[in-house]
Amino acid sequence: MTFLMLAVLTFLVVLVFKKYKSVASVIITILLAFMITTAVLVAGLYSLAGNQFFNFFNSTIGRDELYHLMAAWYGADIFCSVLIVRNHIAYRKVNSPQHK
């Protein structure tokens, strides 16, 4: 369980600190992060369709816990998206022809 959660966090940290040269790469990266979160949400809701609980990263969680987990995860995605956009804007300012 811990390894998978650390892998997801590491993935988000790598996305935040990576340098993005184009707006398209920023958009694709943000969409990728939200698509992963949405895939986990859909899988969780599908698993909870017939049951009260399901296993997530080897932990049994219920419907309410899933909603709280996904809200926090989407919040982290929004926070990472803001950081990615801010880093891209700073990168563009530093590398603009007027700045040199």
C-alpha positions in Angstrom: 0.0 0.0 0.0 2.7 2.5 1.0 4.7 1.8 -2.1 1.9 2.6 -4.5 0.9 5.8 -2.6 4.5 6.9 -2.7 4.7 6.1 -6.4 1.7 8.3 -7.0 3.1 11.2 -4.9 6.5 10.8 -6.6 4.8 11.0 -10.0 3.0 14.2 -9.0 6.2 15.7 -7.7 8.0 14.9 -10.9 5.2 16.5 -12.9 5.4 19.6 -10.8 9.2 20.1 -11.1 9.5 19.1 -14.8 10.2 22.0 -17.2 7.5 22.4 -19.9 8.5 24.3 -23.0 5.1 24.4 -24.7 1.6 25.1 -23.6 0.5 21.9 -25.2 2.8 19.9 -22.9 1.4 21.7 -19.9 -2.2 20.9 -21.0 -1.4 17.3 -21.7 0.3 16.8 -18.4 -2.6 18.4 -16.4 -5.1 16.3 -18.3 -3.0 13.1 -17.6 -3.0 13.8 -13.9 -6.8 14.4 -13.9 -7.5 11.4 -16.1 -5.6 9.1 -13.6 -7.6 10.5 -10.7 -10.8 10.1 -12.6 -9.9 6.5 -13.6 -9.4 5.7 -9.9 -12.7 7.4 -9.0 -14.6 5.4 -11.7 -13.0 2.1 -10.7 -13.9 2.8 -7.1 -17.5 3.7 -7.9 -17.8 0.6 -10.1 -16.4 -1.6 -7.2 -18.8 0.0 -4.8 -21.8 -0.6 -7.0 -22.7 -3.9 -5.4 -20.7 -3.7 -2.1 -20.4 -1.4 0.8 -16.6 -1.6 0.8 -13.8 -2.2 -1.6 -10.0 -2.6 -1.5 -7.9 0.3 -2.5 -4.1 0.0 -2.2 -4.7 -3.1 0.0 -6.9 -1.1 2.4 -10.6 -1.6 2.8 -12.5 1.6 2.4 -16.2 2.5 2.2 -18.2 4.9 0.1 -17.7 8.0 2.4 -14.0 7.4 2.7 -13.8 7.1 -1.1 -15.5 10.4 -1.5 -13.1 12.1 0.9 -10.1 10.4 -0.6 -11.1 11.5 -4.1 -11.8 15.1 -3.0 -8.3 15.3 -1.4 -6.8 13.7 -4.5 -8.6 16.2 -6.9 -7.4 19.0 -4.5 -3.9 17.7 -4.9 -4.3 17.6 -8.7 -5.6 21.2 -8.7 -2.7 22.3 -6.5 -0.2 20.6 -8.8 -1.8 22.1 -11.8 -1.5 25.6 -10.4 2.2 24.9 -9.7 2.8 23.5 -13.2 1.2 26.5 -14.8 3.2 28.9 -12.6 6.4 27.2 -13.4 5.7 27.3 -17.1 4.9 31.0 -16.9 8.2 31.6 -15.0 10.0 29.5 -17.6 8.6 31.4 -20.5 9.5 34.8 -18.8 13.1 33.7 -18.3 13.5 32.3 -21.8 11.7 35.1 -23.7 13.6 37.0 -26.3 12.9 40.3 -24.5 14.5 39.1 -21.3 17.9 38.2 -22.8 
